[in-house]
């Protein structure tokens, strides 16, 4: 997939490798959640702390990580983040209780915040072919979500500690590669301010997108965090089930998401993804057997891929022209809304196995209403149209703009 005319191919591949390992590190926990709960004797909601601690710290850490990259440079922040993830993962493999594990997962989330606040900006700055490097990064994310559960399932069959340890070793190797091959972009960028990040929320179309994304990401982690407990599978079959989910996600991102966006627009593609995901939640909640639940899981992965393929593009098109500012503002909402989903699901599951899915459907329905009310604003700001744009004067004006989006993706 490489390009011969890319002068920074080594640095680009190194950053992409770390992205793959970082995402795999998120997904590696899925198949071993039930095993961890049984091994250390905790309830469902306590096990879900492993996700909530990770996501909450990652959300909060996005802002200081973005500020730090503007002051110290991208490479020091990214390399430090990789080192933190590696250390946290290895230490997690030696934990003896849920508190230690949750704290270390929080540290792990901080390291990932430092990486994801900088990686995409670095890749775009280093590459001459933006489309190629964005595709490469998306491929790494899709494969990470597909391979992570498989690694967790196979290694977790021996002990739940092994997936954590191996993930940490991989990150140490990635650290060596990143420290040696990663390069700082040639153009020095001015520091980012907190005021600039929060000023992005004054854009109505961006705020509408954030509201839809918040509802979507809440549901994303209801499925990712709670479904491993809901399916009641052994560790290897559970790993294979979530590998199927990850392959659906990868297909949605790499095969369908952008192609569909080129045909009907990114905004309408997100609408299709939200509608499809609502159907998957209903299928989860009403399923009468394992087969229906697995079908819902695979279809949910596909719908999530459609959404993931376009949400970041839209955020950077509707947000601040400074990619760092837009990314920081968007990720704060994206991960902040996701943080309570796993632990809420665990508490609701104490009353009914299907209640977390109904709660997720209620949250996503609220996001769908915001989408229906504001899709024309998002489309107008992004240089697209929606089917009902003829009812909106601003959207009609946007239809006459060039096809190129107002904001450059990534």
C-alpha positions, 0 to 999 in steps of 0.5 A, a space after each residue: 500500500 506504500 507509495 514510492 514518492 513518500 519521503 517519510 514512509 518509515 515514519 508513517 508506517 511506524 505511526 500506523 503500527 502503533 495505531 494498530 496496537 493501540 486499538 488492539 489494546 482496547 479490544 483485547 479486553 473484550 473476550 476476557 471480561 467474564 474470566 476476569 470477573 470470575 477470577 477476582 470475584 466481582 460483579 458485572 458493573 465492577 468488571 465494567 470499570 475496566 472500560 469506564 476508567 479507561 475511556 473517562 481518563 482518555 476523554 479528559 486527557 485529550 485536552 492536555 495532550 493536545 495542548 502539550 503537542 502544541 508546546 513540546 511537539 508531536 513526537 515527544 507526546 506521542 512517544 511518551 503516550 506509547 511508553 505509558 500504555 506499554 508500562 500500564 499494560 504490563 503492570 495490569 497483568 500483575 494486578 490482584 484486584 479490580 481497583 488496581 486493574 481499573 487504575 492501570 486501565 485509566 493510566 492506559 487511557 491517558 497514554 492512548 489520549 496522548 497518542 490519538 491526540 497527535 497521530 492523525 495530525 502527524 500522519 497528514 503532515 508527513 505525507 504528500 498523499 493525504 488520501 493514501 495515509 488516511 486510508 492506511 490509518 483507517 486500515 490499521 484501526 479496522 484491523 486492530 478492532 478485528 485482531 484484538 479480540 482474537 488475541 484476547 480470546 486465544 491468550 485468555 484461554 491460558 490466563 486473563 493476565 497474558 493478553 495484558 502482558 503481551 499487549 504491553 510487550 507489543 507496545 514496548 516494541 512499537 515504542 522502539 520503532 516510533 522513537 527511532 523512525 518517527 519524525 516531527 513535521 517540518 512546519 512548526 505550528 503555534 501552541 493550542 489554547 483551551 479557549 480555541 478548543 472550547 470556542 469550537 462549540 460555538 459552531 451550531 453544525 459542529 455542536 449538532 454533530 457532537 450531540 449525535 456522536 455522543 449518543 452513538 459512542 454511548 451505544 458503541 461502548 454499551 455493545 463493546 463493553 456489555 455484550 461480552 457478558 451478555 453472550 455468556 460464551 467461553 473465552 475463545 468463542 467470545 474472542 471469535 465472536 468479537 473478531 467477527 464484529 471487528 471484521 464487520 467494523 473494518 468492512 464498514 470503514 474500508 469497503 462501504 463507508 467512504 464509497 457510500 459517502 461519495 454517493 449519498 454524502 457523509 451526513 446521510 451515511 451517518 444517518 443510515 448507520 444510526 438507523 441500522 444500529 437502532 435496529 441492532 439494539 432492538 434485535 439484541 434486546 428481543 433475541 431469543 437465542 445465541 444465533 440472533 445475538 451473534 447476527 446482531 453483533 456482526 450487523 452492529 459492527 458493520 453499522 459502526 464502521 459506516 459511522 466511524 468512516 465519516 464522523 471524524 471527517 465531518 468533525 474536522 470539516 465542521 469544526 475549527 480549521 486547525 485540525 488539532 483544535 477540532 480533534 481535541 474538541 470532538 474527542 472530548 465529547 466522543 470519549 466523554 459520552 462513552 465513559 459512563 456507558 459500560 458501568 451503567 450497562 453493568 448496573 442495569 444488567 442487575 435488573 434485566 439482561 436486556 435493559 442495557 440495550 433498551 437504554 442504549 436504544 433510548 439514548 441513540 433515539 435522542 441522537 437520531 432526533 437531533 440528527 433529523 432536526 439538524 442534518 441539513 445544518 451539518 450538510 450545508 456546513 460540509 458542502 453536501 445536501 440531504 434529501 429534505 434539503 429543499 425545505 431549507 434555504 441554507 442547505 439549497 445554497 450549499 448544494 451550489 458549492 463545489 463538491 469538495 467539502 468545506 473542511 478538509 478531512 483529517 
